Amino acid sequence: MNETDKQMILSKAQQWFLDTIAENHIVNTRKLVDPGEFNINPFLATYLANFLTGNSSPESIAKALVYPRVLGSSITTSFGTNVQKFTSEVLSSFGSTTPGIDIEFTDQVDGHKKYCQLKAGPNTINKDDVESIHGHFGAIQRLSRTNNLRIPSDDLIVGVLYGEHSDLSGHYLRLENDYDHPVIVGNDFWHCLTGDDTFYHDLIAAIVQVAEKADGKRVIEDTIQALAATDRIIQLSALSQR
C-alpha cells in the first residue's frame, strides 16, 4: 500500500468519525439540558455531586448527571454498532463479495490473501458470535475446495480495530484456540492491512483532530449550565441543603 492509499484511509476515517460518532455525540449531549432525559435518583444525584465537587449546588448536580452520560459507555456502544458503516465507508476498497466476510486483502506482513471479519474492540463478541464466525469461515473453506482452491484456517481471520491481544475476551480466544482462526488486534491488524507499523498511531492521531474540531468542552459546559438552571435541579439542590 502506498502513501496515497494510507492518507486516503486516514481522511475517510476522520470523516466517518465526524459524521457518525462525533456529530451524534454532540446532538445527544445537547439533549441533556432537559432533566427529563435522566432517571434522577435524588439520593445518588446529590451524593455524587458532593463526591465530585464537594457541594450539591445546581451546577454540581448537573455535572454529576451529565458527565457519566457524555463520557460513559454509550459512545463506545455507538462505535461498535457502526463498524459495518466504517467498513463500507473507510475500507471500501477492500470490500468483499464473499458471504460472511467484511474485507479481503493481501497481508502486507506475510503476503497471504486474508479473508476478514471486522470487529470494533476486544470485548465485542459473544458466545453465539463464535459459532457464527466459525460457521462462515467453514462455508468459505468448503466452497474453496469445490473450486479447487485452498484457504487455510489461518488466512480466515478476525480483525479487531483497536486494543491489544492481551485484552481479548474468552470468546475471541476460543476462535483462536478451538478453531485456529487468528484474531489480529489493533496495531497488528493495521500493520497487516497497510504494511505500516505506525499506521495505528497515525489513525488515533487523526481521530484526535476530529475531537479538537468538535469543541466538545464548550458543548458540555453549556449543557451543564442550562441543566443547572432548570427548576427541577434547583429544587433538588435546595432540598439537599436543608
Secondary structure, DSSP 8 states (H G I E B T S, - for coil): --HHHHHHHHHHHHHHIIIIIIHHHHHHHHGGGSGGGS---HHHHHHHHHHHHSS--HHHHHHHHHHHHHHSHHHHHHHHHTHHHHHHHHSGGGB--STT-SEEEE-TTT--EEEEEEESSTT---HHHHHHHHHHHHHHHHHHHHTT----GGGEEEEESSS-GGG--HHHHHHHHTT---EEEHHHHHHHHHS-TTHHHHHHHHHHHHHHHHTHHHHHHHHHHHHHTSHHHHHHHHHHT-
